[in-house]
Amino acid sequence: MQEEIEHKTVNLAISTTKLSARTLLRGMQFLLRQYDKNASQGKQSMKRLVRQNRGVTNVEIQKTGIKDFDRYAKRYHIDYSIQKDLSCTPPRYLVYFKAQDTDALSAAFKEYSASVLDKTKRPSVLAKLHDLAQSVANLPDKVRHKQEERGL
């Protein structure tokens, strides 16, 4: 497995009229920048996070809202890994992140908790819809029924 990772090949397509060393260098720099952007952002495996050698710390969170937290972590460019601790019941979830991201993580958690509180304060759309349906059902019937008169 490790050998496969070490022997990866890279395809680079450059459209140019004259291929010079400078053009090739710019293409390779662009490719490396794109690879670095995708390689180490957002949710990662624990192995990949530890491999960055920047120190790892953790925070405990509840299972509910892990996907919602993911959106805020992406906004603040936090590299993290979620691990499930089965040693206790109910299991707890630990978010591991790089030690240098503590300020960004605290800001992301603050914004995430504010949004969770906002959601609990908002009334449910289904409850509103149910109330409106009840009020419509209680309205008097406004349709006039005309009877056909037949003349004999």
BELNOR-V639174 format. One record per run of one state. SS is the DSSP state (alpha for helix, beta for strand, coil for the rest). FROM is the first residue (numbers start at 1). TO is the last residue. Records with the same first field share a line. If there is no record, write none. Layout:
# BELNOR-V639174
SS=FROM-TO  FROM-TO
This chain:
# BELNOR-V639174
coil=1-1  7-20  40-42  44-45  52-55  62-65  76-79  86-91  122-124  139-152
alpha=2-6  21-39  46-51  66-75  99-121  125-138
beta=43-43  56-61  80-85  92-98
